[in-house]
Amino acid sequence: MSYNIVVEDNDVIDNNQNLDKNNSLLFLLETAENLEDFCNSCVNFISELIEVKNIIVCQQLAENEDEIEIIYDRILMGERENKLEVIKKRIKDELILNSNYSCYSNFPKNEVQKNRENIYIIPLIFKKYHLGYLYIETESNKKFLKNKIKEIDTIAKYITLYLYNQTLEEKQETLKKEEERLKENHRNQSQYISHMNHELRTPIAAVIGFAKMLQQRLYGDLNPKQAQYIDAIYQSGTYLLELISDLLDISKIQAEKEELFIEQILVYELCESSLALIKTKADEKNLNLNLEISSDISYCFADQRRIKQILVNLLSNAVKFTEKGSVTLEVTKEKNNLIFQIIDTGIGIDKESQSKLFKPFSQLQTHLQKKHRGSGLGLVISRELARLHGGDITLTSEKNQGSCFTFYLPMNLKPSVIEE
């Protein structure tokens, strides 16, 4: 009876010691400044269990799973450089299957291997990721005892955790640097496009101006063929200038250089002036333009130029894809947002095409699109400008049933401060 009591007391002591060791390893896992410090502490724990001759930690190379790299070593005897190569070769080429007591019993048997009685090699595996090996060598007359092996395996688990965390941190750092590089490239590209847009705008504006003067016969009459060519030059120049303006807008937004000037705007005047800009095109197709504003809405706060651009883009699209019927601009309130809805009786948009509409240079493939050229950036710019205001643009539509674009504008925007 007394013998059993002694054994139980020893078990309690061992359990307490193991608990202290685990707590120490957990603390080191969180506080160790680098791999060498952490491994030094782990080796000290191992040395308390068994007299160690050589210990190394190898990491499996991600780009070549057949190659390993020694990332930590404590060579206590022999020539260090030669010994490292011998050990590395032993791990790579001479691992043999022989382990009945490893804590990695759930792993494939060929992953848990032991060389000779005085050499113990533990594969460092976590979440199916094979990270490397822990190699422990004692004097030839020293053998690994089973009760010590369990504790060594536990220490190996903590080394595995440290390597896994280090790998994650390295990957996160690599991803962060790559993200920063891509952002920088994107900013440089946007700045270049912005610069080129300004360089192109001046000569194209001149071409449009000269074509306009020729259209007005300011320098004499034109024969029919000349008039046809001048009209083509004017239309192409106008289209190109619109395309350049869109490119400039999207490049400024993507380069995060677009600044809004928030001011108080009369909603009725905003809507009337926006409808006036597309009235000519609507009249050409005999479309009815309707404006409906809730009686409790008088003004809003936004960047006047940009919010007008959003409305004109949406209204122009509605007119473009509506052959008969009407286009309605409806303004209401909903919670903390003003809701601008552009409703048309046009061709509608199927579900598959809706997902592409807000992507750059994406256009509907319809017979109407061929009649009306565009950059494919209008909706992208409109949504980005809406989001800069803290709002958004959504679409509800069915093929042959018309469409409804909804622009949400927050009502809590504050006027911009003018610096003197």
Secondary structure, 3 states (H helix, E strand, C coil): CHHHHHHHHHHHHHHHHHHHHHHHHHHHHHHCCCHHHHHHHHHHHHHHHCCCCEEEEEEEECCEEEEEEEEEEEECCCCHHHHHHHHHHHHHHCCCECCCCCCCCCCCHHHCECCCCCEEEEEEEECCEEEEEEEEECCCCCCCCHHHHHHHHHHHHHHHHHHHHHHHHHHHHHHHHHHHHHHHHHHHHHHHHHHHHHHHHHHHHHHHHHHHHHHCCCCCCCCHHHHHHHHHHHHHHHHHHHHHHHHHHHHHHHCCCCCCCEEEEEHHHHHHHHHHHHHHHHHHCCCEEEEEECCCCCEEEEEHHHHHHHHHHHHHHHHHCCCCCEEEEEEEEECCEEEEEEEECCCCCCHHHHCCCCCCCCCCCCHHHHHCCCCCCHHHHHHHHHHHCCCEEEEEECCCCCEEEEEEEECCCCCCCCCC
